[in-house]
Amino acid sequence: MRISKVQLSQLIANHLKQENGLNEVMQMTINALMKTERNLHLESDSANNKANGYRPGRVYGHGKLLELRIPRDRNGEFYPNVLALLRRQQEEVDQLVSALYGQGLSQAQVGEVFERLYGRHYSSSQIGRMIDWMRQDVAEWLGRPLQQRYPVVFIDAIHVKVRRDTVANEAFYVVLGVTPEARREVLAIVHQPVESAAGWEMVLSELADRGVNSLGLVVADGLSGLESAVARIFPQADFQRCITHVKRRLLARVRSEDKPLMAEDLRAVFATDRPDDTPEAGWARWQEFCRRWARKYRRFNKLADDPSYWACFTYLNYDWRMRSMVYTTNWIERLNRDFRRVLRMRASMPNEESVLTLLGTVAMDKKAYKRKVPKIEYEAKLFGRHQGGPSKGRPDDKTIKNS
């Protein structure tokens, strides 16, 4: 019996009024199109090929799964064009979901955006399934093999609220490297609930397992034991203690009215624009600074001979034109600010995997990291054939105390 187009349209319209009618019509239509495609394929194929039943398949349609019967042929040569189109459409939807999620929207908020766009509510679990590919992509990227050498590496931890039995801040260790080609690259984002020197030692060991065998300079904050942890994994690497962190701690030790004068003194101690400057000269300025301020704040006497502050002057071993780029952790702190921007819309994260996925997506999408960093290549010891080595001229503790 032949059905006219008008009758067919009426039958479809009636069926669409039923519960879940739209999805059923879509399902039947796609199945019919695929079956017709196979018939046409077999008509143009050799006589040896025949229909060979169906295999089950699933695609999303208006927020619900469509159960499909995908036709097969005996020779395994047939693949429906309509199915390829649906999968490409699904990939585009997945990419849109991940882009919104990576800009800081929660899964529920992404679902609301999709409801406005497509007129259908997508639950958090449905959005979660859509970004499964994103989680896999980030996981593969975070475990990728690395180059053998990185001239400069910045390390810092960002603390994120994670829900378990309760909500608490947990540490995510971030490693930002500068490649021999003078481009920045996020090397690792690793979760360990508490930041410690032992934790950083494990993170650096993982870098070695992924192919890194040489670091030129490691720039980090003043976490106790961190310099020794770096030396155990990469003994030839120089270590620079972040000057910004040091300045903050020192300024916190004095009254508000003394902060401007101390800040001016610190700029002179940690100068970057003197071509003939040396770590020894910087150390002498440091001791003079501490003893001058000890007249008003006695605690500065101990700082004058504290050997841990020698690492503040490693940057003076390098070309004066690029010192300002390597004497603080500013670059990685800027990255952490980008991380916090996308985390700000969430009071807390459900687990560490969701944090790693979000931070990894932000790191992978940093377009600025594709550009070469100017001036930093002036330093031939780091970016030439030199393969790193311990800081020259570091005195032992006895020499420091007697200087």
C-alpha positions, 0 to 999 in steps of 0.5 A: 500500500502506498502512502502519500506525502500528506498521509505520511506527514500526518502519521508523523505529526500524530506520533510526535504528540506522544511521549518521547515521540520526537526521539522515536521518529528520529530513531526510526528515520535514521534506521531507515536511512541507514538500511536504504544506504546499505541497499544502494551499496549492495546494488552497486557492489559485486554479487559476492557481497550481501546483507549481514544483519545489524549491530547495535549503536547509540547516539545522542538526540535531544538529550536522550540516547537513540538506540540504532540498528546499524546495518552490516554487510558480509564483506565489512565494507559498508559504513553509513554516511548518515552515521558519520554525520551524526558522529561529527555533529556529536564531536562538535557538541562535545567540543562546545561542552568542553570549551564552556566547561574550560571557561569556568562554567559548572556542568549544571551551568553548561546544561542550562546553556544547552537548554537555551540553545537546543530547547532541551534540558541536559542534566549534569550527568549527561553533560558529564558523559559528553566531556568524557573525551575531554578527561581522556584527552587531558589525562593523555596530555598530562602523561605525554613524553617530555623533552630531555632538557628544559633550560628553565623550570618554574614550580609552584602549587595551587590550592583548590577546595575539594569535597570528600567527607568535608570540603578542604583545600588540597594542593595541585603541583604545577610545573611550567618549563621553558623549552630550548626553543624559548617557548613555555610549556606546562610540564605537569599538574599533579595532585597531592593533598599537602604541599611538601618538599617530599611531594615535590621530589616525587613530582620531579622524579615523575618528570625524569620518568617521562624523559627529562634528564637535565634542568638548567635552572629551577625557580621556586618559592622558599618551601623548606627542604625544596632546594635539597629535593631538587638537587637529589633528582637533578643534581646539576640544576641551579636553584633560584628562590623567588624574590617576590616571596622573600619580599612579601615575608620581609615586609610582613615583619615591619610596621606599615610606616616602614614598608615603603622605605624597606621596599626601596631598599629591597629593590636595590638589594635584588637589582637586575640591571647591573651587567657586572653584578655577581652573587657575591656582591648581591650577598654583601648587599643582603648582609648590609640590608639585614644589619641596617634593619636589625637596628630597629628589628632585631630579628633581622640579625639572624637573616643576615647569616642564614645560608638559605638566602644565598639561593636568592642570588642565583639569577646574578650568574646569568645575563643581566638582560634576562634576569628579571624573567628568572628571579621570581615565579611570576610566570607560573603565578600568572598561570595560577591566576588563570586557573583560579579564574575558572575555579572561581565560579565553583565553591568546591570541586567534587574530586581531584580528577575534575580539578585536573581536567579543568586545569589541564584544559586551561593549560592546553589552551594557553595560546601565548605559550606558542610564542617565543619568549623574547630576551631569555635566549641571551643566556648562553649557558642555559640556551646554548650547548651548556648542559647545566651545572651547580651555581659557581661561587657559592660559599659554604656555611662557615664562609657565609657566617664569617663574611 
